[in-house]
Amino acid sequence: MKQSDLVREVSRKVGVSQVVTKEVVSALLDTIGEELRNGEPVRLTGLGVLRPAKMAARVYVYRYVDDDTGEKMEERVPKPERQTVRFRVSKVFRESMNQ
């Protein structure tokens, strides 16, 4: 489901225009993003919890064979620490998916 599909469905269920619903959905997503950027978890009762998380710095090793010489090559590419989001599904939602 894309955001436009979500807007259409919510608009239909609530009975308000898609323009208003799109503004509400956009504001909701902006607010969630702001909270996560500020390091705060976002709890959506009945759905789950979004938590900001850090991925440690790491080095990716790419191995390949040089086409010209046939020599085995190895290239190390450092990836810096970065922010990401972890999602944990609520027990209620997980159980409802398995019924």
C-alpha positions in Angstrom: 0.0 0.0 0.0 1.3 3.4 -1.0 0.7 6.6 0.8 -1.9 7.6 -1.8 -3.7 4.3 -1.2 -3.7 4.9 2.5 -5.1 8.5 2.1 -7.9 7.2 -0.2 -8.9 4.4 2.3 -8.8 6.6 5.4 -10.7 9.3 3.6 -13.4 6.8 2.6 -13.7 5.3 6.1 -13.7 8.6 7.9 -15.9 10.4 5.4 -13.7 13.5 4.9 -12.1 14.8 1.7 -8.8 13.3 0.4 -7.2 16.7 0.6 -7.8 17.0 4.4 -6.8 13.3 4.9 -3.6 13.8 2.9 -2.7 16.8 5.2 -3.4 14.7 8.3 -1.3 11.8 7.1 1.5 14.1 6.1 1.5 15.8 9.5 1.4 12.4 11.2 4.4 11.1 9.3 6.3 14.4 9.8 5.6 14.2 13.6 6.8 10.6 13.7 10.0 11.5 11.8 10.7 14.5 14.1 10.3 12.4 17.3 12.6 9.7 15.9 15.2 12.3 14.8 15.1 13.6 18.4 15.9 10.1 19.7 12.4 9.4 21.1 10.5 6.2 20.5 7.0 6.4 18.9 4.5 4.0 20.4 1.5 3.2 18.2 -0.9 1.3 20.4 -2.1 -1.9 18.8 0.5 -1.7 16.0 4.0 -1.5 17.6 6.9 0.7 18.6 9.3 2.6 16.3 12.7 3.2 18.0 15.7 5.1 16.7 18.8 3.0 16.6 22.5 3.4 15.6 24.2 1.1 13.2 27.8 0.7 14.1 30.5 1.7 11.7 31.8 -1.3 9.7 34.0 -2.2 6.8 32.5 -4.0 3.8 34.9 -6.3 2.0 34.3 -6.8 -1.7 36.1 -9.7 -3.3 36.3 -10.1 -7.1 38.5 -11.4 -9.9 40.1 -8.9 -12.2 39.0 -9.7 -15.7 42.2 -8.6 -17.3 44.8 -10.3 -15.1 42.7 -13.1 -13.5 44.0 -11.9 -10.1 41.8 -12.2 -7.1 41.2 -8.7 -5.7 39.8 -7.4 -2.4 38.5 -4.0 -1.8 37.7 -2.6 1.7 35.0 0.1 1.9 34.4 1.8 5.2 30.8 2.6 6.1 30.4 5.2 8.9 28.0 4.9 11.8 24.5 5.8 10.9 21.0 6.3 12.3 18.2 3.9 11.5 14.8 2.9 12.8 13.8 -0.4 14.4 10.2 -1.5 14.5 8.8 -4.0 17.0 5.3 -5.3 16.4 2.9 -5.3 19.3 1.7 -8.6 20.7 -1.9 -7.7 19.9 -1.2 -7.0 16.3 1.1 -10.1 15.9 -1.7 -12.3 17.3 -4.3 -10.7 15.1 -2.2 -11.5 12.0 -2.1 -15.2 13.0 -5.9 -15.7 13.4 
